[in-house]
């Protein structure tokens, strides 16, 4: 079960996503890629299998780092 803070975070992310799915290009910008990766990373904390949780966190961290560098260049 997620903590109250984690649930609040997910609600904020879900609220942000509301309506964005109608934009066919949404999710391709570095900033939205970071948001997606953060949401996935947070959701993965609920996975009990440590090996898989670490793999998901590692992949999400790479996405966040890569896209943060792209934003920094802008």
Buried (B, 14 or more C-beta within 10 A) or exposed (E): EEEEEBEEBBEEBEEEBEEEEEEEEEEEEBEBBBBBBBBBBBBBEEBEEEEEBEEBBEBBEEBBEEBEEEEEEE
